[in-house]
Amino acid sequence: MKSKPTIGTVVKIEMSGNRYNAFDSDGNKLTSHIRTGTRKGAFNAGMALECREGKGGRIYWWKVPMENFGVVSHVPNAPSDVEIPEGHEEVVNFISNSYNLKPQGLVMKELKWKYLIRSAVRGKNIMMTGQAGCGKTMAAKSLVNALDRPDFYFNLGATQDPRASLIGNVHFDKKKGTFFSESLFVKAIQTENAVILLDELTRAHPDAWNILMTVLDQGQRYLRLDEADGQETIKVADGVTFIATANIGNEYTATRQLDKALMDRFTVIEMDILTDEEELGLLKYMFPTVDESELNNISSITHLTRIEAMTDNPRITSGVSTRTSVEIAGLLFDGFSLIEAADITIYPQYDATGGVDSERTFVKQIVQKFVSDGSDEELFTDHEIEENN
């Protein structure tokens, strides 16, 4: 069972792969309780983090001098790593009881979460699919935290040189001459029980797919370093799990259609679109101090755009994503109004061509149903909205 921090717990941050892990003085791992940015900031500053309680019982982590580590700690000495059993009955029981490992901030049905856990425990290659901003990457990272495994992150959509990113580069040095430098990916696949996240796989260059073919094939599981002397072959270590995220569909114009052979190497898990109630629950969990009526307005706006986008003759090409709704709630938390937040997050996503008949004007009208900006202009009636709800 995972340890939970108490007020006064002080942790130090250590690097594992490209992840920043948090440990208390008893060696308990508390990474999943602290935001990634907070851990990274403390590590870069050479400081520890102390668990503190703010107004209304809100728990937060504060940077403190490293000298404080080991001085203030009230966490009992208990193992924190998740034990993954090997026997079949034990594995079945672990999967059956795994839903309590899902973080509250991740809205994912129990069946799909258990399928995700099962796929990882069985060493499957997992592909998370679904609309942009629906939580694919968050689900993958939540799995990493739940299983307490070393993890590596690679954004393939941002990779300009696949061979350099996945294999390595040949360099020249005046003293050393020409030498080959392996990539971080080579180190990652040699790390036992590592979880390797391949983000934006559908935006990757086809050269990346070709390199990954043998790596992902359960019958091969190797990477050939073509640029190295003797073309060294690197075997994928035991227990390594690959998780890819992909946007699949005609609406994603910057993506590529995945090769069927590559698709067959994955177990596919599709993320669901949140209902307005689920969206509201998520926003309330993430921003408990923001007025609930405002959060309800956000979930209603996003829900209406998604309903419209799924009609037979939609007036907009896509609905507002959960990622955007979370960003809007964050802006409200920081003092912006809903109309200001919509102006800088929602409207730029929609085409303004066509004036009153444009997608942007239509979306503005939806927003105006939930905010007051002094405008009486209406492009459709309440009855029309209710028909789409």
C-alpha positions in Angstrom: 0.0 0.0 0.0 1.4 3.4 -0.9 2.4 5.8 1.8 0.7 9.1 2.2 2.5 12.3 3.4 1.6 14.0 6.6 2.0 17.6 7.4 5.7 18.3 8.1 6.9 15.5 5.8 10.1 16.6 4.0 11.2 14.9 0.8 14.2 15.1 -1.4 14.0 14.9 -5.2 16.1 12.4 -7.2 16.3 11.7 -10.9 15.2 8.4 -12.3 15.4 8.2 -16.1 13.9 11.5 -17.1 11.5 11.6 -14.1 11.9 13.5 -10.8 11.1 11.2 -7.9 10.4 12.3 -4.3 11.5 10.3 -1.3 11.2 10.9 2.4 13.9 10.2 5.0 12.6 6.7 5.5 12.9 5.9 1.8 9.2 6.0 1.1 8.4 7.2 -2.5 5.9 10.1 -2.5 6.2 11.1 -6.2 2.5 10.7 -7.0 1.5 13.2 -4.3 3.5 16.1 -5.8 3.1 17.9 -9.1 5.8 17.4 -11.7 6.6 21.1 -12.0 7.0 21.3 -8.2 9.4 18.4 -8.1 11.4 19.6 -11.0 11.7 23.1 -9.6 13.0 21.8 -6.3 15.5 19.5 -7.9 16.9 22.3 -10.1 17.1 24.6 -7.1 18.9 22.0 -5.0 16.2 22.2 -2.3 13.9 19.8 -0.5 10.1 20.0 -0.3 8.0 20.2 2.9 4.3 19.2 3.1 2.2 22.1 4.5 -1.4 22.8 5.1 -3.0 26.0 3.8 -6.3 27.7 4.2 -9.3 25.4 4.1 -7.1 22.4 4.7 -5.5 22.6 1.2 -2.2 20.6 1.1 0.7 22.0 -0.7 4.5 21.5 -1.0 7.0 24.3 -0.1 10.7 24.5 -1.0 12.9 24.3 2.1 16.7 24.1 2.5 18.1 20.6 1.9 19.3 20.7 5.5 15.7 20.2 6.6 15.6 16.8 5.0 15.6 14.0 7.6 14.8 16.4 10.4 11.0 16.8 10.1 9.4 13.6 9.2 6.4 11.8 10.7 5.8 9.2 8.0 6.1 5.6 9.3 8.8 3.4 7.9 6.8 1.3 5.4 7.5 0.1 1.9 5.8 2.3 -0.7 6.5 0.6 -4.0 3.6 -1.3 -5.6 4.3 -5.0 -5.6 3.4 -6.6 -8.9 2.7 -10.3 -8.3 3.9 -13.0 -10.6 1.5 -15.9 -10.0 -1.7 -15.9 -12.1 -4.2 -15.8 -9.2 -2.2 -13.0 -7.6 -2.2 -11.1 -10.9 -5.9 -11.5 -11.3 -6.5 -10.2 -7.7 -4.1 -7.2 -8.3 -6.0 -6.2 -11.5 -9.3 -6.6 -9.8 -8.3 -4.3 -6.9 -6.4 -1.8 -9.1 -9.1 0.8 -9.4 -8.0 2.4 -6.1 -4.7 3.1 -7.8 -6.3 5.5 -10.2 -5.9 9.1 -9.2 -9.0 11.1 -8.6 -8.0 13.7 -11.1 -8.2 11.2 -13.9 -11.8 10.6 -15.1 -11.7 7.1 -16.6 -14.2 4.2 -16.4 -13.2 1.4 -14.1 -13.3 -1.2 -16.9 -10.8 0.7 -19.1 -8.5 1.5 -16.1 -8.3 -2.2 -15.2 -7.7 -3.0 -18.9 -4.9 -0.5 -18.9 -3.3 -1.9 -15.7 -3.7 -5.5 -17.0 -2.0 -4.6 -20.3 0.9 -3.0 -18.5 1.3 -5.9 -16.1 1.3 -8.3 -19.0 3.9 -6.3 -20.9 1.6 -5.3 -23.7 2.3 -2.3 -26.0 -0.5 0.1 -25.3 -2.0 2.7 -27.6 -4.2 5.4 -26.0 -6.6 6.9 -28.6 -9.3 9.6 -28.4 -10.0 13.2 -29.2 -7.4 15.9 -28.5 -7.3 17.0 -24.9 -9.3 14.1 -23.6 -6.7 12.9 -21.2 -4.7 10.3 -23.1 -1.3 11.5 -21.9 -2.6 12.0 -18.3 -3.9 8.4 -18.3 -0.5 7.1 -19.4 1.4 9.1 -16.7 -1.2 8.0 -14.1 -0.3 4.4 -15.0 3.4 5.2 -14.4 2.7 6.6 -11.0 0.3 3.8 -10.1 2.9 1.1 -10.8 5.9 3.0 -9.4 8.1 2.1 -12.3 11.0 4.0 -13.9 9.6 6.0 -16.9 10.8 7.8 -19.9 8.9 10.4 -22.1 9.5 10.9 -25.8 7.3 13.4 -27.8 7.5 11.9 -31.3 5.4 14.7 -32.7 8.1 17.2 -31.9 10.9 15.1 -33.3 12.6 16.5 -36.4 15.3 13.8 -36.6 13.9 10.4 -35.7 17.2 8.6 -36.1 19.0 11.0 -33.7 16.2 10.8 -31.2 15.7 7.1 -31.2 19.2 5.8 -32.0 21.8 8.5 -31.6 24.2 10.8 -33.4 27.7 10.6 -34.9 29.8 13.5 -33.5 33.3 14.8 -34.3 35.7 16.0 -31.6 39.2 17.3 -32.3 40.7 15.0 -29.6 38.4 12.0 -29.9 37.8 12.1 -33.6 34.5 10.7 -34.9 32.4 8.9 -32.3 28.9 7.7 -31.8 26.7 9.0 -29.0 23.7 6.8 -28.1 20.2 8.5 -27.5 18.3 8.5 -24.3 15.9 6.1 -26.0 18.6 3.4 -26.1 19.1 3.8 -22.4 15.4 3.7 -21.8 14.8 0.3 -23.5 17.6 -1.2 -21.5 16.0 -0.3 -18.2 14.2 -3.2 -16.7 10.4 -2.7 -16.0 10.6 0.8 -17.5 7.4 2.4 -18.9 8.2 4.3 -22.1 5.7 6.9 -23.2 5.7 7.5 -27.0 3.5 10.7 -27.2 1.9 11.9 -30.4 2.8 8.7 -32.4 0.5 9.7 -35.3 2.5 12.9 -35.7 5.8 11.1 -35.9 7.9 10.9 -39.1 7.6 7.5 -40.9 11.3 6.9 -40.2 10.4 6.7 -36.5 7.8 4.1 -37.2 10.3 2.0 -39.2 12.8 2.2 -36.3 10.1 1.2 -33.8 8.9 -1.9 -35.8 11.4 -4.3 -34.4 11.4 -2.7 -30.9 7.6 -3.1 -30.6 7.4 -6.6 -32.1 7.0 -9.2 -29.3 8.9 -11.7 -31.4 11.9 -9.5 -31.9 12.2 -6.7 -29.3 15.5 -5.2 -30.4 17.0 -2.0 -31.8 19.8 -1.9 -34.3 22.3 0.9 -33.9 23.1 1.4 -37.6 25.6 4.2 -36.9 27.6 2.4 -34.2 30.6 0.3 -35.0 29.6 -3.2 -36.0 25.9 -2.2 -36.1 25.3 -3.2 -32.5 22.0 -4.7 -31.6 20.3 -3.7 -28.4 17.8 -6.0 -26.8 14.7 -4.5 -25.0 15.0 -5.3 -21.3 12.6 -7.5 -19.4 9.4 -5.9 -18.3 9.6 -2.8 -20.5 6.1 -1.5 -21.5 5.5 1.0 -24.3 2.6 3.3 -24.2 1.7 5.4 -27.2 -0.8 8.2 -27.6 -2.5 8.8 -31.0 -5.0 11.1 -32.5 -6.9 9.1 -35.2 -9.4 10.7 -37.6 -9.8 13.0 -40.6 -10.1 16.1 -38.4 -6.4 15.8 -37.3 -4.8 17.2 -40.5 -1.3 17.2 -39.2 -1.3 13.5 -38.3 -0.4 10.6 -40.5 -2.3 7.3 -41.0 -0.5 4.7 -39.1 0.9 1.7 -40.8 -1.3 -1.4 -40.2 1.7 -3.5 -39.2 2.6 -0.9 -36.6 -1.0 -0.7 -35.3 -1.1 -4.5 -34.9 1.7 -4.2 -32.4 -0.5 -2.4 -29.9 -3.4 -3.0 -27.6 -5.7 -0.1 -28.2 -7.6 1.7 -25.4 -9.9 4.5 -26.4 -10.5 7.4 -23.9 -14.1 8.4 -23.5 -15.4 12.0 -24.0 -16.5 13.3 -20.6 -20.1 14.1 -19.9 -20.9 17.5 -18.5 -21.4 16.0 -15.0 -18.0 14.2 -15.3 -16.3 17.4 -16.6 -17.8 19.4 -13.7 -16.6 16.8 -11.2 -13.1 17.0 -12.6 -13.0 20.8 -12.5 -14.4 20.9 -8.9 -11.6 18.4 -7.9 -8.9 20.4 -9.6 -10.1 23.9 -8.6 -12.1 23.5 -5.4 -11.9 27.3 -4.5 -13.4 28.5 -7.8 -17.1 29.3 -7.7 -19.1 26.1 -8.6 -21.6 28.0 -10.7 -18.7 29.2 -12.9 -17.3 25.7 -13.2 -20.8 24.5 -14.2 -20.8 27.2 -16.9 -17.5 25.9 -18.3 -18.8 22.3 -18.4 -22.0 23.4 -20.0 -20.2 25.4 -22.7 -17.8 22.5 -23.6 -20.7 20.0 -23.6 -22.8 22.0 -26.0 -19.9 22.4 -28.4 -19.2 18.7 -28.4 -22.9 17.9 -28.9 -23.0 20.3 -31.9 -19.8 18.8 -33.4 -21.4 15.3 -33.4 -24.6 16.3 -35.2 -25.2 15.2 -38.8 -24.8 18.8 -40.0 -22.5 20.4 -37.4 -22.0 24.2 -37.4 -18.5 23.7 -35.9 -15.8 21.1 -36.8 -14.9 20.1 -33.2 -15.9 20.6 -29.6 -13.9 22.2 -26.8 -11.5 19.7 -25.3 -11.1 18.9 -21.6 -7.6 20.3 -21.8 -9.1 23.7 -22.8 -11.8 23.5 -20.1 -9.2 22.9 -17.4 -7.2 25.8 -18.8 -10.3 28.1 -18.5 -10.9 27.0 -14.9 -7.2 27.8 -14.2 -7.7 31.3 -15.6 -10.7 31.8 -13.4 -8.6 30.6 -10.4 -6.1 33.3 -11.4 -8.6 36.1 -11.5 -9.8 36.1 -15.1 -13.5 36.3 -16.0 -15.2 33.6 -18.0 -15.6 35.9 -21.0 -11.9 36.9 -20.9 -10.9 33.2 -20.6 -13.1 32.2 -23.5 -11.7 35.1 -25.6 -8.1 33.8 -25.3 -8.6 30.1 -25.2 -11.8 29.1 -27.1 -12.4 31.6 -29.9 -8.9 31.3 -31.5 -9.7 27.6 -32.1 -12.6 28.5 -34.5 -12.6 30.0 -38.0 -13.9 33.6 -38.2 -14.5 33.5 -41.9 -18.1 34.1 -42.9 -19.0 36.8 -40.3 -22.3 36.0 -38.6 -22.3 32.5 -40.2 -18.8 31.6 -39.0 -17.9 28.9 -36.5 -16.4 31.6 -34.2 -19.6 33.6 -34.1 -21.6 30.4 -33.4 -19.3 29.5 -30.5 -19.4 33.0 -29.1 -23.2 32.8 -29.0 -22.9 29.6 -26.9 -20.6 31.3 -24.5 -22.9 34.4 -24.3 -25.6 32.1 -22.9 -23.6 31.7 -19.8 -21.9 35.1 -19.4 -22.9 38.7 -19.7 -20.7 41.0 -21.9 -23.4 43.6 -22.6 -24.3 42.1 -26.0 -27.9 41.3 -26.8 -27.1 39.7 -30.1 -28.3 36.1 -30.4 -27.8 33.8 -33.4 -30.0 31.0 -32.2 -32.6 30.5 -29.5 -32.7 28.7 -26.2 -35.0 26.1 -27.8 -32.3 25.3 -30.4 -29.7 24.8 -27.6 -32.1 22.5 -25.7 -32.7 20.4 -28.8 -29.0 19.7 -29.0 -28.6 19.0 -25.3 
